[in-house]
């Protein structure tokens, strides 16, 4: 008899618990597919934590615009053309319209729901599932999950606060969509945002696929920072410097932290690695690829891992008598 997950139970008569053999479970693995390169992957729920007034709302509006037209986001991140739905629970319709005017957003095929619309004040996962299926939505933005859940009388300290987040993460996985939710920060002065700065971090961060933080530079309110705090798809510690513009609420990714490469440069190297491995039909370590393309070891290693998780290349594990195992990559 098939279980709900579609697999045959390895044992009969064991009650409700029907474990899945690893060999069958791995048949479900799919290559990572980025909807917004390096930021949000298909089938995941991403939490973006930021203070009010830190640009997070216009940031997601600009991301939605990039997804609508499949254009580079912030001049650096590739996007996949997507149908977008924005659930706006943090700002009024009039405030949003003022932003749309400055951003020159008028005819974009992006759907909005405000908290004063029917059903807009309460997070109903079942209704959201129906909407996504009927309208073939690819990306859902919720701004903010903090306000939407607390508006229903649930305290940030309540253990049930995380339950809707787990449900959203499961929904993203089930429907193979990207869900981006924003969250508020603790009201403290800071020069950088980490997990402990997020309201309800003990529950929120564990319930989603990835967590990003965003904050404004202390001295220049048109400079922003975006940092990956973990944990599944984005590379923890990735930190980007963004140039904002108050005239049109645009963003440009201008620098990467700690010697990291800008995303476009990473993609250039990635394309070179892939083309080389496809042509050569030989196995190479990341160190050999590093020497070939004159980049440092760490950059080469990260690119190889990214290509492997995206299902674009394969690898062979090499175990020798001395030293730790290493990998050779091939196409």
Protein Blocks (a to p, Z undefined) as FASTA:
>chain_A
ZZfkopacfbghkbjbdcddfklmmmmpccdddfbghkacghiacdddddehilmmmmmm
mmmmmmmnopaehhlaccdddddddddfkbcfklmmmmmmmnopakbccddddfkbghkl
pccfklmmmmmmmnopabdcdddfklmmmmnopafkbmklmmmmmmmmmmmmmnopacdd
dddddddddfbdcfklpghklmmmmmmmbdcdddddfklckbccdddebjklmcghiacd
ddddfklopacdfbdeehiacfklmmmmmmmmmmmmmmnopacdfklmmmmnopafklmm
mmmmmmmmnopaccdddddfedcddddddZZ
